[in-house]
Amino acid sequence: MQGLRRISARKGPWLRAVGGQTPLAALLAVQIDRPLALLALLATIVTLVLLVPMLRRPKEPELPPTTEHRERRRAPVTGRREAREALALVGEALAATHNPRALMPVILNVITEATGARGGRLLHDGEEVGWVGDLDGDTRAVEFDLSAGDETAAMTLVLNPPEGGFGEETMKLAEWLSSQAAIALENARLHDIVQWQAITDELTGLVNRRRFLDALNSEIARGKRLGGRLSVVLADLDGFKKINDRFGHHAGDEVLIAFADLLRAHGRDVDVAARLGGEEFGVLLPETGLDGASTVADRLRRSLAELQIPLGVGEKVAVTASFGVAELRDAQSVDSLLRAADSALYRAKEHGKNRVELADEDAA
């Protein structure tokens, strides 16, 4: 009973007043003036009722410390701890990146380790995209769906259980972690889509004006640090309004898409092609001077003029574009560089269209 009194003494000063009485009798004699005290009393009574039999129970002889017994005895505690740690790791990874591809190896390693599996694999549409640990063995692999209901991105986790398979608690842990991982992947995928939509022109798939300006600012800053040349090409489709008026906006969309495909086909990996709005496009050309950018623009002009664009209404149309080219000069800003290219584009329109004009050397 001394042990019980020591345990009770930690609960608060009112409980230490039991004196020589038995704890339950003393507790029942306490006057309860407030509802909060009544709740505390009831909770303590329940606790003591549960504790007394445990304290009086004779100590059971210890079983031989076999691996199986140790694992069975510690499994529920380990499962709870591992679940918290595993979920925390996935949460940290999600906070650090919303890229599903970066989350996949974290999820694979975390769930494999938390469940004690000998190995694991991630499958995307049936194809292996990652693996960890030992994938061989006689035990039957267990699969968990990580798709979160998204049929367009089928993701499956395949775990290779230890000898003897997964216990009931471990299976519940694996199922729960897999469901949380599926939610994390879906959130990351949706974030990826939203982020992509924020910088991409929906119709053409090129970057939008916002992303183009960000890239241009970054390249100018890099050029100031490291040197190098930088040019911009602006393009505007000639007579685009007439195409819309004659064939409809759907036909106009087909023309915009065709020109965007042309920009992609003629671009390098380092180039940035953008739809800036309406029928106006831009191309950022790092490490390219005015002559090189002029060559690129003229190649685009000729390729477009030779193209017969199907309109999806049994007709084809030929389209031309005018181009303005400018190279970054010392002390030029983004605005002044774009103004120089835009002035050159305006001259190309004024001088007959379907041509390339270069910015004046003294253009500000």
Buried (B, 14 or more C-beta within 10 A) or exposed (E): EEEBEEBBEEBEEBBEEBEEEEBBEBBEEBEEEEEEEEEBBEEBBEEBEEBBEEEEEEEEEEEEEEEEEEBEEEBEEBBEEBBEEBBEBBEEBBEEBBBBEEBBBBBBBBBBBBBBBBBBBBBBEEEEBBBBBEBEEEBEBBEBEBBBEBEEBEBBBBBBBBEEEBBEBBBEBBEBBBBBBBBBBBBBBBBBEEEEEEBBBEEBBBBBBEBBBBBBEEBBEEBEEEEBBBBBBBBBBBBBEEBBEEBEEEBBBBBBBBBBBBBEEBBEEEBBBBBBEEBBBBBBBBBBBBEBBBEBBBEBBEBBEEBEBEBEEEEEBEBBBBBBBBBBBEEBEBEBBBBBBBBBBBBBBEEEBBBBBBBEEEBE
